[in-house]
Amino acid sequence: MSSAPEQKKLHKNESIKVNSVNLRGTLSEELNDNSTGSICADSAQLSKFHGMYMQDDRDIRAERRKKKLEKAFSFMLRVRIPAGVVSSEQYLKLDQLADDYANGMIRLTTRQTIQYHGLLKGNIRNLIRGMDEVGVDSIGACGDINRNVMAYNNVSNEKTRLEMHTYARKISEQFMPEGKAYYDLFIDGEKVTTEAEVEPIYGKTYLPRKFKIGIAVPPSNDVDVFSQDLGLIAIYKGDKLEGFNISAGGGMGTTHGNTKTFARVADVLGFVKPEDVHKVAEAIVTTQRDFGDRTDRAHARLKYTIADRGVEWFIGEVESRSGVTFEKAREFKFETIVDDFGWHKDVNGDWYYGQFIASGRIKDTAECQMKKAFQEIAKIHVGDWRMTGSQNMVICGVSEGSKAAIEKILADHGVPGPETLSGLRKNALACVALPTCGLALAESERALPSVIDDIEDILDEVGLRETDISIRMTGCPNGCARPFLGEIGFVGKAPGKYNMYLGANYEGLRLNTLYAESIKVDEALEKLKPIIKQYAAEREEGERFGDFCVRKEIVTIAEKDSVKLSF
């Protein structure tokens, strides 16, 4: 008689969630403890659901260890801003809070929101209460839950943009937790219940891992929709929204040396009408809730659920739960991922200005006082501010009369315009990495500018400075800057060493593949130089760099690493 298959042990985080009284745990007591700048490991896991990560300054770890001091603990707090849109009032408050309670800088993320760094434990409540004053929160910005919902931000078509932003807000609200722990812990500060609230979507253990949603409108794939757990690709006929192609199972995170982990582009499941979107979205989330791997967090994302069980099984489960039958996917085409920089007019006749921000870091330096410039603009600007998935800012709804004033503020503060940008720099992303990210194996944000400088020299030499080429760099393989979708990708492997990837599709429909392993930046540049020169000499009309690398068999891409389209 055969024995029943052995049940795998659940990951310890599952019991942390179950016993947390809806994400409260002992956070209240620990926030009140002034004897240390840290919180315990279990609380650190719970704090993520409220939008924050405990970190420390790794640049000074050794020095503090010698002095027998605890690590220089601080917190990174990420804000929930669906579609990345804030008013001038909200922006001014968020900017002020960076000065009052964090390290004085704002960092735009690759999920269209902002995060604060250098936030000390004793200031967490002050910062969150300040955000609450202008209707902003950090609920679910991290943790095993739906993250900040991204949406199309090409503001030239304002009607479409507004419609997609409405969907982003409603979907964000749909997947907000019902529990009030965030308000009890950080706003009221005293009302900490001992009874768990009912979570109709998430249940007691929430999701097995993080969940990401993005909304794209062809021809722009500015949200990298196939990197998302759930993607909505809007299909328009003229000005009328017909519905959405639904994709699922994308994800960038991997683990070095663990072959069970991999980056993956999403599968296109089919087409649904606008009125069915929320039902299908909930069915996808609950399917992952019930079938995602809760024993191995490295194997817990939706991409693994679909890869293990098959896309046909997944479609059947979603259709059964939602009561919606997918139609055949509608035809679409992506052509670009780059933001609009400089001054442009939208369909209403208003101006908007796209400002490039290197790695999303809004700060003041001797040469460029971008933070002060944005403060001055927010004091006079009556439109809104829109963060992009490429870590840039768009100042929208600018009247003809205000345009000159904003131009002057930018010029007076030394903020460079789009004429300084190469095609490579316009398409660059980097994660924070060192010194604060605990996962970082190598530099990223601090390293990428000089890498771009060096590659620009090569591009200048062959006359390709204006050519759009996507480059992504991360300090580890967790994938925060979506490096596996870069035509050129650098992923930290060890201090000063990176894996270099080539061959992604510029428009985001194909992953890149490993070209050189564990090399220094100088070595990578030596390998890139002849490839770029060959590209300049032998490319076909309109051929992208990543496509050239594949056509010339510089790299070979596996069939599974491309989005499968059938219309």
N, C-alpha and C positions, 0 to 999 in steps of 0.2 A: 504494500500500500504506500503510495507516494505521499510525502508530507507536503503541507501547504507552503507556498513560496515565502521566504523570510521577508518580513516587513522591515524596510529600511527605517532607521531612526531619523526622526524629524530634526531639522537644524535647530540649534538652541534659540535662535531668534524667534521661532514660532511660539515657544513657551513664554518668552519675554513679552510678546504681544498679548497672548492669552491672559497673562497675570497682571497686565498693566493698568487695568480699569480704564479701558479705552485711551491708552497712550499717556496716562498720567504717571504711573509708577511712583518713584520717589523724587521726581523732578522738583516739586515744590520745596521740599526740605533742602535739597542740594543747591538750589538757586539761592537759598537763604544762608548757606554755609560760607562764611567769609574766610575760613581757614585755608582754602585751596582755590585755585583758579580752574580746577577741573570738575568733572562729574564722573560717576562710576561708569563702567563699560555698558551695563544694561541701560542706564539713562542716556548714554551717548547714542545708543540705537534708537531709543524712543524720541530723542530730540530731533532726529532727522525728519520725522513726520510733521514737525512744527517748523520745518524749513531751515534747520541749522546743522552744521557739522562742527564737532570739537576738533581743533587743530593746535599745532604749536609751531613756533618759529624754528625751523630746522637749521637755519644759519648759525644759531647761537646755542644749539643743544650741547655741544661739547664744552663750551665755556661754562654754561650753567652747571653741567655735571661736575666739572672740576671744583666749582664753588659749593657743591652739595645743595644746589637749589633745584626745585622742581622745574619741569619744562616750562617754557614761556607760553602757557596755554592761552588760547583765545578761541573765538568762534567765527565761522563764516555763516552768515545768514542770507538766505536767498528769498526773494520776494515773489509772491504769486501775482503775475500781471498778465492775464489772458490776452494773447495777441500783441503784447508789449506796448499797450497804449496807456499813457497817463496825461493828465492835464498839466498846465503850467503850475497851478497851485500844488498839485501832488508832486511834481518834479522838484519844486523849490523845497518842499518839506523833506523829501527823500534826500536831497542834496545836503540840507542842514543837518539831518540826522547822521550823515557820514562824518561831518565835522564834530558833532556833539558827542558821539558815542563809538564811532569806529575809527579807522585809520585816516579819515579825511578824503578818501577816494571812493568813487563809484566804479564798479566794473560791470559792463554789460556782458551777458552770457550768451552762449550759443542757443539758448531757448527763449530768447526775446524777453529777458527780464534783467534785473540787476541783483548783484550780491554785494554784501558788505564784508570786509575783512578786518581783522584786528579788533573784534568786538569782545570786550571782557565780560566775564560771567555776570558781574554786578550791574552791567549796563543793558543786558538783554531785555529786561522788562521795559526799561525806559525807551529803548528804540522801538520795540513793538507797540507800545502805547502811543508813541509819536506817529507811527504808520497808521494806527487805527484812527487817529484824529482826522485823517484825510481819506479814509475808506480803503486802505490798502492793508494786506495781510501776507503772511508767509505760510499759510496752512497748506500742507501737502506739497510744498515746493521741493521736498526731498522725501526719502522713505519709501516703503513698500506700498505705493499708492499712485494714483494718477498725478503726474507732474504738471508744470505749467503748459497750457495748451498753446501751441504755436499756430499762427495763421498768416496767410498771404499778406504782404505789406507793400505791394507795388501800388503806390497811391495815385498813379496817373489815372486809374479808373476808380474813382471814389465810391460810386454806387456798389460795385462789386466788393471793394475792400470793406465797406461798412457791413454788407450782408455777411461776409465771411467772419468778420469780427464778432457779429452777433452770434453766429454759430459757436465760435470759440468760447465766448462768455457763457453761453448756455450749457455747453458740454463741460466746461470747467465746474460750473455750479452743480451739474448732474452728478459729478463724481467727487464732490466735496464730502468729507466724513460728516456724519450726523452728530457725533459726539462733540461736546463743548469743552474738551480738555484745554484747547488752545486759549480760550477766553478765561477759563478758571485759572490756569497757570500764569498767564502773561498779562492779562488785562485786569481782571478782578484781583488776582493775587492771593485770594483767601478761600474762595468757594471751591473747595476740592472735594467732589463727591466720592463716596466709596462704592457707589453702585454703577455698574457698566450700562451705558446706553445701547440700544439696539442699532446695529449698522446693517440696513437692509441690503446694501450692495456688497459691502466689504466683509461682513461677519466679524467674528472675534479675532481672526488672524490676518485680516486685510488681504493684500495680494502676496504672492510668493516673493516678488521682487518689484522694482520700480516699473512704471508703465508710462509710455510717452505717446502723445497724440499730436499730429500736425495736419493742417489744412492747406492745400496748394490749389492755385488756379493757373492752369496752363495759359500761356507758354512759360510762366515763371515757376521754377522749383526752388524758390528761395528758402523753403523750410526743410529741404532734403527729405521729402515725404517718404521715401522708401527706406529711410533709416529709422522710422517710427514704428512702435508696436502697433499703432492704429493710424492709418493714413486716410484722409478724405481728399479726393481729387475732384474739384468742382467742375461740372460739365455745363457749359452755357450754350444756349442757342440765341445769338444776338444778346440782348440784355436780360433774357429770362433764364433763371437757374432751372435746369431740367432735373438735376440730382447729382449724385456723387458716385464715382468709382471708389470702392473700398479696398484698401490694401491692409495687410496685417503681417506681423512677424519680422519686422526689421529690427536691427539692433547692432551696435558697434562694438560693445565690450568683449574683450577676450582676456585670457590669462596666458602669459608666456609659459611655454612648456606643457600646457594642458591641452591636449588634442581634442578633448571633449568640448572645448569652447571655441567659438568662431564668430566672426562678423557675418552678418546676413542681410541681404536686401529682401524687402517684403514681397509677399505674393499678392497679386491682384485677384481679389475674390469675385468681384462682379460689380454691378451697378444697382443702386437703390434710389428711390425717389426721396425728395427732401423730407416728406413727412415720416419716413421710416428710419432716418439717420439715428435718432436717439435710441430707438429700440434695438437696432443692430449694434450700436456702440456698447450698450449695456450687456447685450448677449456676448460680445467679444470679451469684455472685461470679466464677466462672471464665469465664462468658460475657462479663462486663464486662472481665475480664483480657484476653481474646482479641480483643474487638471494640471496646473503648473507644478513643477518639482519643488517640494518643500523640504527635501532632504539635503540638497546640494545647491547652495546659493550661486555658485558659478554656473549652474545649469538651470536656473530658475526663471529666466525671461521667457516671454511668449514665443520668441523665435525657436527655442528648443522644444516647446510643446508642439508647435506645428511641424518642426523637422522630425521629431520622434514619431508623431502619430499620423502625419500626412495632411496635406492641404484639403483633400476631399473629405476626410473625416471632420476636419475643423469647420469647413463650410456647412456640412450637415448638422453639426452641433449648434452652430450659430443660427442657422435657419430654423431649427427646432425650437430653440429658446426664444427667438424673436418673433416667430410667426411670419417672417418675411422671406420670400424666395429671391435670391439674387438673379437679376437679369444679366445678360451678356454685357461685359464691360464696353463702355462707349469709347470711341476713338478720341485720343488726345495726343499732344506732342509737347514736350518740354524743350525749350530752346536756350534758356539762360538760368543762372543762379545769382548773378551779380546784382547788387543794389544800384539804384539810381543816385549818382553823386552830383552835387552842385544844384543849381536852380532849374526847376521845371514847373510847368503848369499842369494842374489836374483838370478833369473834365468840367469842373465848375468854374474854371477861370482863376482859381486861387493859386498862389505859388507854394511850392514846397522845396525844402533844401535838404539834401542828403549829405551828412558829414561822416567821412571816414574816421574811425577811431581804432588805432592800433591795438589789437587784442581786447578791445572794448574798455580800455582803462581810461576813465575820465579823471584827469588830474591836472595840476599846474606844474609847469617847469619854467626855467628861465627863458626858454625860447617860445614856449606855447602855453598860454594860460587858458586852456580849454574849459576847465571847471568854472572859472570866474566868468568866462564868456557866456557859458550856458546859463549861469545865474542871472546875468544882466538881460539876456534874451528872454528868460522866463518871466521877468518882471514886466515886460511890455507885450509879450506874445499872448494872443487870445485864442490861438488854435491849440492843437495838441502835439505831443511828442510820441514818436513811434520807434520802438527798438526793433531791430531786425535780427534774423537768425544768424547773420554774419557779423554781429557785434558792433553794428553801426547805429547811428541815430538819424531819424528823419524829422525835421521840424515842419509841421503841416499847417495848412490853412492860413498862410501868410498873405495879407492884403498887399495890393500894389503900394500903398502908402507906408507899410511897415518894412518892406523889402530892403530899402536903402539903410534903414536904421540897423537891421540885423547884419547886413553886409559890413557896416562900419564897426559894429561890436566885434565881429569875427576878425576883421583886419587889425583893429586896435589891440587885440589880445594875441596876435601872431598865430591864429589858427589857420593852418594851410588849407588851400582849396584843392579841388579834384585835379587840377592841372599838374600837380606834383606826383600823381599816382601812376604807377605802371599797371599793366594788366595783371601781373602776378600779385602785386600788393593789394589790389582791389579784391582779390579772391583768396585772401589769406585768413586762416583761423588758427588760434592757439588756445590751449587750456592754461590755467594758472601754473600748475606744477609747483616747483620749488619757489620759495622756501616753506610754504604753508601746507600744501597738500600732502597728506600722509602716505598716499599711494605712489607719489612721483618717484621715478627711478632716475630721471634726468631732467634737465631744464626744458622749458617750452616757451612761455611768454617772454622770459628774459633772453632767450636764445634766438627766437625767430627773426627779429628785426635784422640782425647781422647776416643771417642766412639769406634773407630776401635781398639785402644789399649785394651780396656776392653773386647770387643768381641773376639779379638785374644787370650786373656788369657783363655777364655772358650773353644775356638777351640783347643788350645794347650793341654788343659786338656783331651780332648776326641780324640786327634790325627787327627784333621781335618785342621791343619794349611795350608796345600797346596791345599785344596779343593776350587775351584772357587765358590764364592757366591757373587752375586751382591748386593751392598748396595748403596742407594741414599739418600741424605739429602738436604732439601730446607728450607728456612726460612719462606716460605709462600706457598699457594697452586697453585701459578702461574705456577709451573712446569718446571722451567728453567733447572734443572738437571735431568729431566725426572724421578721423584721419584716414579711415579705410575707403572713404569716398573722394579723397584728394587725388588729382592726377599725379601729384607728387605728395607722398605721405611720409612723415617722420614720426616714429613711435619709440619713446625712450626704452632702452634695454638695460642700461647701467649708467653710472655717472659718466657723462661725456660721450656716450655711445647710443646709437639709434639703429633700429631696423628701418631701411628705406624701401618704400613701396611705390610702384609705378603702374599706370595703365587703367585707372578708373575712368569712367565716362564722365565728361565735364558736367553734363546735365543731371547726374546723380542716379543713373540706371544701372551702373555696374561698379562692383568693388575693384579696388586695385589688388595687386599681388606682390609678394615679397620679391625684391630685386637684389638687395644686399643686406646681410645680417650683421648686427653689432659692429657698426663702423662709426668712426668719428666724422664730424661734419666736414672737415677738410677732405677726407676720403670720399665722402658722398659727392662733394662738389666736383672732384676729379672724375668721378664716374658719370655725373650728369652732363658735364661740358660737351663731350663728343656726341651724346644723344641729342642735346639741344641743337648743336651744329648740324647734325644729320636731319633733324626735324626742319630746320630752316631751309635746307637744300632740297629735301625730297618730299615734303608734305604735299598732299593734294589740295585742291581748291577748297577752302573752308574747313580743312581737317583739323580737329582738336589734337592737342598733345597726347592725351591719354589714348585716343583712338589710333594715333600714329604708332605709339609704342606697341599696341596689340597687332596692328597690321604688319609691322616690320618684324614681329616676333621677338622684340626686345624682352617682352614678358608674354606669358601664356595665361589666359584667364579661364578658369573652370566654368563650365556651362551653368552650374548652380549659382555662380556669383553674379549673374545678370538677371535683371527683371524680365520675366516672361510676359510678353504682351500678345494678346489675341483679340482682335476686334471683329 
